[in-house]
Amino acid sequence: MMNQSVEMSHLADQVVDNKAVNSHWEEWKAKYGEGAAALLSGAMALGAWFVTDLWPIFSIILYSAAFIVGGYVKAKEGLETLVKEKDLDVNLLMIVAALGAASIGYWAEGAMLIFIFALSGALETYTMNKSSRDISALMDLKPENARVIREGQEMLVSIEALQIDDVLLVKPGERVPADGMVTEGSSSINQASITGESIPVDKMVGDEVFAGTLNGEGVIFIQVTKTSESSLFSKIIRMVQEAQQEMPKSQVFVEKFERMYARIIILATSLLIVVPPLVFQDTWSAALYRAMVFIVVASPCALAASIMPAMLSAISNSARKGLLFKGGAHIENLSRVKAIAFDKTGTLTIGHPVVAEVVSYQGLTSQEVLEIAASLESYSNHPIAKAIVDHAGSDALQGHSISDFQSITGFGLQANRNGIAWKVGKPAFMESDYLFENIMLDIERMENEGKTLVVLQNPSGIAGIIALQDQIRPDTSRVIRDLKAIGIHTIMLTGDQQKTAEAIGRQAGIQQVYADLLPEDKLSIIKQLKQSHHYVAMVGDGVNDAPALATASVGIAMGAGGSDVALETADLVLMNDDLSKLRDAIILGRRSRRIVKQNLVFSITVIVALIATNFISGIPLPLGVVGHEGSTILVILNGLRLLR
């Protein structure tokens, strides 16, 4: 019985080992199989060429093996297109040309065609796999399990089993399992996988963290705010996967053209085989040879490889820098953009008010005005109240007696502080008798600067004014300057009042400002801008920006701070809200378009030149193979430059 169990155990181990070997083999085959087959095919063809005179039969066997090894993948693809879609493609043209060359005794030329065709196919697959490997690398960063604290006990569960509000324990060196908020502890988090930031970001209680990011040396507890499927990390993976599937318009056109062109080539080849012997008394062998040269040089391999390798390289390049395009079509569109419209709040600005200026009267200092306002505003939940309290600091709230607190909606509040009656709120909430000319001049000046004002009044009159403003991001002015330098017209769209919008626009250097807008107004302005500029991008982060993002030629969402709706609607996501990447994205788009144009012009020129030369003076098949397939390899390599 014991021997039987040992045997069973050995068998189980063997099955596991076999599975592991098979898995490694499949992985190796997917990664290197096509390239290895192409090189093996070339080696066989070279060996056959060397032994042609010594062992003719053996050389034909080697040539046949080279045909099978190098041509299997492309022949399979071509036959699948023929059987399933009832259509012809370039793969079938090449296989027919190679077999035709062999049928009239040109084994070496046919094998050379198969080898170079297989090599160019392997290069194209490499480009596509490079983008896929970027996704695989992302997916490898996704944790499978999480330490969750339930009923005071630590337990290990799969991330799929996590629920919103679960509390997770993340130890030093571990990856954050889910999007959430730090509830206890502090640490530095490496967010490069999400935002592209190379420097770890310090996280404390109340800060947001993302799944897939790497915890530093601290122990932190996180409250889950999004399920596994809704996390920003999962969305990134989905967006990159979708990007690989979506083709630019130029590629769609080329693929349609390629199918139609393949039919024309087959018809022309058939005529070249039949007409010369019947009409011009040419030999069947010579006609067949010329027809085989024609089918080789006329095939649109280079044309077919001109666009997608370049676009996939650009998508892969940008993904590493925190720029997520949802498809090659959007890179193409971005390259044509002449104007960019920005939402204001949360896009050009930090998205919440901060104290910008304090004016004091009655002999008080600015700090005293802040402390009085903060001690009163600490009883309010309004964002402006929070901004004043945060600016004053926690010390301002200590040792004061507040009584008779009363909030007046839309105006402000009043209360007794240390026995003195105070009013805090809008200028309109204050007694008009206290609004002397010098005070009104200060109020008018600050309002013209687009600031929101909080005024303090005590029984003696106006004690001070606190001006708050949603400040522009530190890099906004530089970003706008850089965009203007590359010929981009800049526009700002906001729901804020005109004065505030104009003040922010001046600070940022924006060329055109639209204020007092509802979501539908933003939509109609984008439509107007498209009429004047043709290609217009829109940058936004909120739900109210989604209609405009969808209508723009390219919708761009702020990835870290953006709403789910904005992320889903956009065509390009800035993962770390870094507006400076916009210039990089546009330059990459223009570079991609330039390389695609180079590829298209080059490939068409080579095809036309080879066809013309073949008809005028005739081209040897080896030269036709090298010229045609060499041009295919060159356009693929040119596209791969975008990986840098």
C-alpha positions in Angstrom: 0.0 0.0 0.0 2.9 2.3 0.9 4.6 1.6 -2.4 1.4 2.4 -4.2 1.1 5.8 -2.6 4.8 6.6 -3.3 4.2 5.6 -6.9 1.1 7.8 -7.1 3.0 10.7 -5.5 5.8 10.3 -8.2 3.2 10.2 -10.9 1.6 13.4 -9.5 5.0 15.1 -9.4 5.7 14.0 -13.0 2.3 15.5 -14.2 3.1 18.8 -12.4 6.6 18.8 -14.0 5.2 18.0 -17.4 2.7 20.9 -17.1 5.5 23.3 -16.1 7.6 22.2 -19.1 4.7 22.6 -21.4 3.9 26.0 -20.0 7.5 27.2 -20.5 7.5 25.7 -24.0 4.3 27.5 -24.9 5.7 30.8 -23.5 9.0 30.4 -25.4 7.1 29.5 -28.6 4.8 32.5 -28.4 7.8 34.8 -27.7 10.5 33.5 -30.0 8.8 30.8 -32.1 8.2 32.9 -35.3 11.7 34.4 -35.3 13.4 31.0 -34.6 11.4 29.4 -37.5 12.5 32.2 -39.8 16.2 31.8 -38.9 15.9 28.0 -39.2 14.3 28.4 -42.6 17.2 30.6 -43.7 19.8 28.2 -42.4 18.1 25.3 -44.3 17.9 27.3 -47.5 21.6 28.2 -47.2 22.6 24.6 -46.5 20.5 23.5 -49.5 22.3 26.1 -51.7 25.7 24.7 -50.7 24.9 21.1 -51.5 22.9 21.7 -54.7 25.7 20.4 -57.0 26.8 17.6 -54.7 23.4 16.1 -53.7 20.6 17.6 -55.8 17.9 15.5 -54.3 19.0 16.3 -50.7 19.1 20.0 -51.6 15.5 19.8 -52.7 14.5 18.1 -49.5 16.3 20.8 -47.5 14.6 23.5 -49.6 11.2 21.9 -49.0 11.8 21.8 -45.3 12.8 25.5 -45.5 9.5 26.2 -47.2 7.5 24.3 -44.6 9.3 25.7 -41.5 9.4 29.3 -42.7 6.1 29.5 -44.5 3.8 27.5 -42.1 2.6 30.4 -40.0 1.9 32.7 -43.0 0.3 29.9 -45.1 -2.0 29.1 -42.2 -3.0 32.8 -41.9 -3.6 33.1 -45.6 -5.7 29.9 -45.8 -7.8 31.0 -42.8 -8.5 34.3 -44.5 -9.5 32.4 -47.7 -11.7 29.8 -46.0 -13.3 31.9 -43.2 -13.6 35.3 -44.9 -13.6 34.1 -48.6 -10.9 36.7 -49.3 -7.3 36.9 -50.3 -4.4 38.5 -48.4 -0.8 39.2 -48.8 0.3 36.0 -47.0 -1.3 33.8 -49.6 0.2 35.9 -52.4 3.7 35.3 -51.0 3.2 31.5 -50.5 1.8 31.2 -54.1 4.8 33.2 -55.4 7.3 30.9 -53.6 5.6 27.7 -54.7 5.4 29.1 -58.3 9.2 29.8 -58.2 9.9 26.2 -57.0 7.6 24.7 -59.6 9.8 26.1 -62.4 13.0 25.1 -60.7 13.9 28.3 -58.8 14.1 26.6 -55.4 16.7 28.9 -54.0 14.7 32.0 -55.0 11.5 30.6 -53.5 13.3 29.7 -50.3 14.9 33.2 -50.1 11.4 34.7 -50.5 10.0 32.5 -47.7 12.9 33.3 -45.4 12.8 37.1 -45.8 8.9 37.1 -45.7 9.1 35.0 -42.4 11.7 37.3 -41.0 9.6 40.5 -41.7 6.6 38.7 -40.2 8.6 37.9 -37.1 9.7 41.5 -36.7 6.0 42.7 -37.0 5.0 40.1 -34.4 7.8 41.4 -32.1 6.3 44.9 -32.3 2.9 43.6 -31.3 4.3 41.4 -28.6 6.3 44.3 -27.2 3.0 46.1 -26.5 1.5 42.9 -25.1 4.5 42.4 -22.8 3.9 45.9 -21.4 0.4 44.7 -20.5 1.8 41.4 -19.1 4.3 43.4 -17.0 1.4 45.5 -15.7 -0.6 42.4 -14.9 2.3 40.9 -13.1 2.2 43.9 -10.7 -1.4 43.2 -9.8 -1.4 41.4 -6.4 -3.5 38.1 -6.2 -4.1 38.2 -2.4 -4.7 40.7 0.3 -4.3 40.8 4.1 -7.8 41.8 5.4 -8.7 42.6 9.0 -12.1 41.1 9.8 -13.5 40.9 13.4 -10.0 41.7 14.7 -8.4 38.8 12.8 -5.9 39.0 10.0 -6.8 36.7 7.1 -5.5 36.2 3.5 -8.1 36.5 0.8 -8.1 36.8 -3.0 -8.4 40.4 -4.2 -11.7 39.4 -6.0 -13.2 38.7 -2.6 -12.5 42.2 -1.2 -15.4 44.4 -0.4 -15.7 48.2 -0.2 -14.8 49.4 3.4 -12.7 46.3 4.1 -9.6 47.3 6.1 -6.3 45.9 4.6 -2.9 45.5 6.2 0.0 46.3 3.8 3.5 45.5 5.1 6.8 47.0 3.9 7.8 45.9 0.4 4.3 44.6 -0.5 2.1 45.8 -3.3 -1.1 47.6 -2.4 -3.9 45.1 -3.2 -6.8 47.6 -3.9 -7.6 51.3 -4.3 -8.3 52.8 -1.0 -7.5 55.4 1.7 -4.9 55.2 4.4 -6.6 54.9 7.8 -3.5 54.2 10.0 0.2 54.5 9.6 2.4 56.3 7.0 4.8 55.2 4.3 6.3 56.2 1.0 4.6 54.5 -2.0 6.2 53.9 -5.4 3.5 54.9 -7.8 5.5 54.4 -11.0 3.2 51.6 -12.3 0.2 53.9 -12.2 1.4 57.5 -12.6 4.9 57.1 -14.1 6.4 59.1 -11.2 9.9 57.8 -10.5 10.1 59.3 -7.0 8.0 57.6 -4.2 5.2 59.6 -2.8 4.7 60.0 1.0 1.3 58.8 2.1 -0.3 59.5 5.5 -3.8 59.1 7.1 -6.4 60.3 4.7 -4.3 59.9 1.5 -5.4 57.9 -1.5 -3.4 54.8 -2.6 -3.8 52.7 -5.8 -3.7 49.0 -6.4 -0.5 47.7 -7.9 1.7 50.4 -6.3 4.7 49.4 -4.1 4.7 50.1 -0.4 8.0 51.4 1.1 9.3 50.9 4.6 6.2 51.7 6.6 3.2 49.6 7.7 -0.1 51.0 6.6 -3.8 50.1 7.0 -6.0 50.9 4.0 -9.8 51.1 3.8 -10.9 49.7 0.4 -12.8 52.3 -1.7 -13.1 50.4 -5.0 -13.6 46.7 -5.9 -10.9 44.9 -7.8 -12.6 45.3 -11.2 -13.2 49.0 -10.6 -9.7 49.9 -9.5 -7.6 52.4 -11.5 -5.1 49.6 -12.1 -7.7 47.3 -13.7 -8.9 50.2 -15.9 -5.4 50.8 -17.1 -5.0 47.2 -18.2 -8.4 47.3 -20.0 -7.5 50.5 -21.7 -4.2 49.3 -23.0 -5.8 46.0 -24.2 -8.5 48.0 -26.0 -5.8 50.3 -27.5 -4.2 47.3 -29.2 -7.4 46.3 -30.9 -8.4 49.7 -32.2 -6.9 50.6 -35.6 -6.4 54.1 -37.0 -8.4 55.1 -40.0 -5.4 55.0 -42.2 -4.8 51.3 -41.2 -8.5 50.4 -41.9 -8.2 52.0 -45.3 -4.9 50.1 -46.1 -6.4 46.8 -45.0 -9.4 47.3 -47.3 -7.2 48.4 -50.1 -4.8 45.4 -49.5 -7.7 42.9 -49.9 -8.9 44.5 -53.2 -5.3 44.9 -54.4 -4.6 41.2 -53.7 -7.4 40.2 -56.1 -6.1 42.5 -58.8 -2.6 41.0 -58.4 -3.9 37.4 -58.7 -5.9 38.4 -61.8 -2.8 40.2 -63.4 -0.6 37.3 -62.5 -3.0 34.8 -64.2 -3.0 37.0 -67.3 0.8 37.2 -67.3 1.0 33.4 -67.2 -1.6 32.8 -70.0 -1.4 35.8 -72.4 2.3 35.8 -73.5 2.5 32.1 -74.6 -0.9 32.3 -76.4 -0.6 35.8 -78.0 3.1 36.4 -78.3 4.4 32.8 -78.6 6.5 33.2 -75.4 7.5 30.0 -73.6 5.4 28.9 -70.7 8.5 28.7 -68.5 9.5 32.3 -69.2 5.9 33.6 -68.7 5.6 31.8 -65.4 8.9 33.2 -64.2 8.0 36.8 -65.1 4.6 36.2 -63.4 6.3 35.0 -60.3 8.6 38.0 -60.2 5.5 40.2 -60.7 3.5 38.7 -57.9 6.6 39.1 -55.6 7.4 42.7 -56.4 3.7 43.8 -56.6 2.6 42.4 -53.3 1.7 45.1 -50.7 3.7 43.6 -47.8 5.6 46.9 -47.0 2.4 48.9 -47.4 0.5 46.6 -45.0 3.3 46.9 -42.4 3.6 50.7 -42.7 1.2 51.7 -40.0 0.3 49.3 -37.2 3.9 48.5 -36.0 4.6 52.2 -35.8 1.3 52.9 -33.9 1.8 50.0 -31.5 5.4 51.1 -30.8 4.0 54.6 -30.0 1.3 53.2 -27.7 3.9 51.1 -25.9 6.3 54.1 -25.6 3.6 56.4 -24.2 2.3 53.8 -21.7 5.7 53.7 -20.0 5.5 57.4 -19.5 2.0 57.5 -17.9 0.2 58.4 -21.2 -2.5 55.9 -22.0 -3.9 56.1 -25.5 -7.0 54.0 -26.1 -6.0 53.2 -29.7 -3.8 54.1 -32.6 -6.7 56.2 -34.1 -6.3 58.7 -31.2 -2.5 59.1 -31.8 -3.3 59.9 -35.4 -6.0 62.4 -34.3 -3.8 64.0 -31.7 -1.1 64.6 -34.3 -3.6 66.9 -36.2 -4.8 68.8 -33.2 -4.5 72.6 -33.5 -6.3 73.7 -30.4 -6.8 72.4 -26.8 -9.7 73.3 -24.5 -9.1 72.9 -20.8 -11.6 72.6 -18.0 -10.5 75.0 -15.2 -11.2 73.4 -11.8 -9.0 70.3 -11.1 -7.3 70.6 -14.5 -5.6 73.9 -14.8 -6.1 74.5 -11.1 -5.6 72.3 -8.0 -9.4 72.1 -7.6 -10.0 73.6 -4.2 -9.8 77.1 -2.7 -6.8 78.2 -0.6 -6.1 81.4 1.2 -4.5 83.8 -1.2 -4.5 87.1 0.7 -5.4 88.5 4.2 -6.2 92.2 4.7 -6.6 93.4 8.4 -8.1 96.5 10.0 -8.6 97.8 13.5 -4.9 97.4 14.3 -5.2 93.6 14.1 -2.4 91.5 12.4 -3.1 89.2 9.4 -2.5 86.2 11.7 -5.0 87.4 14.3 -7.7 87.8 11.5 -7.0 84.3 10.4 -7.2 82.8 13.9 -10.5 84.6 14.6 -12.0 83.4 11.3 -10.7 79.9 11.8 -12.0 79.5 15.3 -15.5 80.4 14.0 -15.3 78.6 10.7 -14.3 75.3 12.5 -18.0 74.8 13.2 -18.8 74.8 9.5 -18.4 72.0 6.9 -18.2 74.4 3.9 -15.1 74.0 1.7 -14.2 77.6 2.2 -14.4 77.2 6.0 -12.1 74.2 5.7 -9.6 76.1 3.6 -9.4 78.9 6.2 -9.1 76.4 9.1 -6.3 74.4 7.3 -4.4 77.6 6.5 -4.6 78.9 10.1 -3.5 75.6 11.6 -4.7 73.7 14.6 -3.2 76.1 17.2 -5.7 78.8 16.1 -8.6 76.6 17.4 -7.3 76.2 20.9 -8.4 78.2 24.1 -11.4 80.0 22.7 -15.0 80.0 23.9 -17.6 80.0 21.1 -21.3 80.4 21.9 -24.6 81.3 20.1 -23.3 79.9 16.9 -25.7 80.5 13.9 -25.3 79.6 10.3 -27.1 81.7 7.7 -27.2 79.7 4.5 -25.8 81.4 1.4 -24.3 84.3 3.5 -22.1 83.2 6.4 -22.3 82.7 10.1 -22.4 84.6 13.4 -21.3 83.7 16.9 -19.9 85.0 20.1 -16.1 84.4 20.5 -14.8 85.0 24.0 -17.8 87.2 24.7 -17.5 89.3 21.5 -20.1 89.1 18.7 -18.6 88.3 15.3 -20.0 87.9 11.8 -18.1 86.0 9.1 -19.2 85.7 5.5 -19.9 87.5 2.2 -19.5 91.3 1.9 -23.3 91.4 1.4 -23.7 89.8 4.9 -22.0 92.8 6.6 -23.7 96.0 7.7 -23.4 98.5 4.9 -22.5 101.3 7.4 -19.2 99.6 8.1 -18.2 99.2 4.4 -16.1 102.4 4.2 -14.6 103.6 0.9 -11.1 102.1 1.6 -12.7 98.8 2.5 -14.8 98.8 -0.7 -11.8 99.6 -2.8 -10.0 96.5 -1.3 -13.1 94.4 -1.9 -13.5 95.6 -5.5 -9.8 95.0 -6.3 -9.8 91.4 -4.9 -13.1 90.5 -6.7 -11.6 91.8 -10.0 -8.7 89.4 -9.4 -11.3 86.6 -9.3 -10.9 85.9 -5.5 -13.7 84.7 -3.2 -14.0 87.0 -0.1 -14.7 86.2 3.5 -15.2 89.4 5.6 -15.0 89.6 9.4 -17.1 92.1 11.4 -17.3 92.8 15.1 -19.2 95.5 17.0 -16.5 98.1 16.0 -16.8 97.5 12.3 -14.9 95.4 9.6 -11.9 93.7 11.2 -10.5 92.0 8.1 -10.9 90.3 4.8 -9.7 86.9 3.8 -9.4 86.3 0.0 -9.5 82.7 -1.3 -8.8 81.4 -4.7 -8.5 78.1 -6.5 -4.8 78.4 -7.5 -3.4 77.2 -10.8 -1.2 74.1 -10.7 2.6 75.0 -10.3 3.4 73.8 -13.8 0.3 75.2 -15.6 1.9 78.4 -17.0 4.9 76.5 -18.3 2.6 73.9 -19.9 0.6 76.5 -21.8 3.8 78.2 -22.9 5.2 75.0 -24.3 1.9 74.2 -26.1 1.9 77.7 -27.7 5.5 77.1 -28.8 4.4 74.0 -30.9 1.6 76.0 -32.5 -1.4 74.9 -30.2 -4.1 77.5 -29.5 -5.3 77.2 -25.8 -8.8 77.7 -24.5 -10.3 77.5 -21.0 -13.9 76.4 -20.3 -15.4 76.9 -16.9 -18.6 77.2 -15.0 -17.1 79.9 -12.8 -18.0 83.6 -13.1 -16.3 85.7 -15.8 -14.0 87.7 -13.5 -12.6 84.6 -11.8 -12.2 82.8 -15.1 -10.4 85.8 -16.7 -8.0 86.1 -13.6 -7.1 82.4 -13.8 -6.8 82.7 -17.6 -4.3 85.6 -17.3 -2.2 83.7 -14.7 -2.0 80.6 -16.9 -1.5 82.5 -20.2 -4.6 81.0 -21.8 -5.5 82.7 -25.1 -9.3 82.3 -25.0 -11.6 82.1 -22.0 -15.3 81.0 -21.8 -17.0 81.3 -18.4 -20.4 80.7 -16.8 -20.8 77.4 -18.7 -23.1 74.5 -18.1 -22.0 71.0 -19.4 -24.2 71.5 -22.5 -22.5 74.9 -23.1 -19.1 73.2 -23.1 -20.3 70.7 -25.6 -21.6 73.4 -28.0 -18.3 75.4 -27.7 -16.3 72.3 -28.6 -18.5 71.9 -31.7 -17.8 75.5 -32.6 -14.1 75.1 -32.1 -14.0 72.1 -34.3 -15.5 74.2 -37.1 -12.7 76.8 -36.8 -9.8 74.5 -35.9 -11.0 71.2 -37.3 -9.1 69.0 -34.8 -9.7 70.0 -31.1 -8.6 68.2 -27.9 -10.4 68.7 -24.6 -8.8 68.1 -21.2 -11.0 67.5 -18.2 -11.5 65.6 -15.0 -15.2 65.7 -13.9 -18.5 64.1 -14.8 -19.6 67.5 -16.2 -16.7 67.3 -18.7 -17.7 63.9 -20.2 -20.0 65.2 -23.0 -17.3 67.6 -24.2 -14.6 64.9 -23.9 -16.7 62.6 -26.0 -17.3 65.3 -28.7 -13.7 66.5 -29.0 -11.4 65.1 -31.7 -9.3 63.7 -28.7 -10.7 63.6 -25.2 -8.0 63.7 -22.5 -8.8 62.8 -18.9 -6.8 63.5 -15.7 -6.1 59.9 -14.5 -5.3 60.3 -10.8 -8.0 62.9 -9.9 -10.5 62.3 -12.7 -13.9 60.9 -12.3 -14.8 57.3 -13.5 -17.0 58.8 -16.3 -14.2 61.1 -17.5 -11.8 58.1 -17.6 -14.2 55.9 -19.5 -15.1 58.7 -22.0 -11.6 60.0 -22.8 -9.3 58.8 -25.6 -6.1 59.6 -23.7 -5.5 59.4 -20.0 -2.7 61.4 -18.1 -2.1 58.9 -15.3 -0.3 61.3 -12.9 -2.3 64.4 -13.8 0.9 65.8 -15.3 -0.1 68.4 -17.9 3.5 68.7 -19.1 3.0 65.3 -20.8 0.5 66.9 -23.2 3.4 68.4 -25.2 5.1 65.0 -25.3 1.9 63.3 -26.4 1.4 65.7 -29.3 5.1 65.5 -30.4 4.8 61.7 -30.2 1.6 61.8 -32.3 3.3 64.1 -34.9 6.4 61.9 -35.0 4.2 58.8 -35.5 2.3 60.4 -38.3 5.6 61.5 -39.9 7.0 57.9 -39.7 3.8 56.4 -41.1 4.0 58.9 -44.0 7.6 58.0 -44.6 6.7 54.3 -44.6 3.7 54.7 -47.0 5.7 56.9 -49.5 8.7 54.6 -49.4 6.7 51.3 -49.7 4.6 52.6 -52.6 7.7 54.0 -54.4 9.5 50.7 -54.1 6.4 48.7 -55.4 5.9 51.0 -58.4 9.6 51.1 -59.2 9.9 47.3 -59.1 6.8 46.7 -61.2 7.9 49.3 -63.8 11.4 47.8 -64.0 10.0 44.2 -64.3 7.8 45.3 -67.3 10.5 47.4 -68.9 13.6 45.3 -68.6 12.8 42.3 -66.3 14.1 41.7 -62.8 15.8 38.5 -61.6 13.6 36.8 -59.0 16.3 37.0 -56.3 16.6 40.8 -56.8 12.8 41.1 -56.7 12.6 39.2 -53.5 15.4 41.3 -51.8 13.9 44.6 -53.0 10.3 43.7 -52.0 11.0 42.0 -48.6 13.9 44.3 -47.8 11.5 47.3 -48.1 9.1 45.5 -45.7 11.8 45.0 -43.1 12.9 48.6 -43.4 9.4 50.1 -42.8 9.0 47.8 -39.8 12.3 48.9 -38.4 11.4 52.5 -39.1 8.2 52.1 -37.0 10.2 50.4 -34.2 12.1 53.7 -33.7 9.0 55.0 -31.9 9.7 52.5 -29.0 12.6 54.8 -28.0 
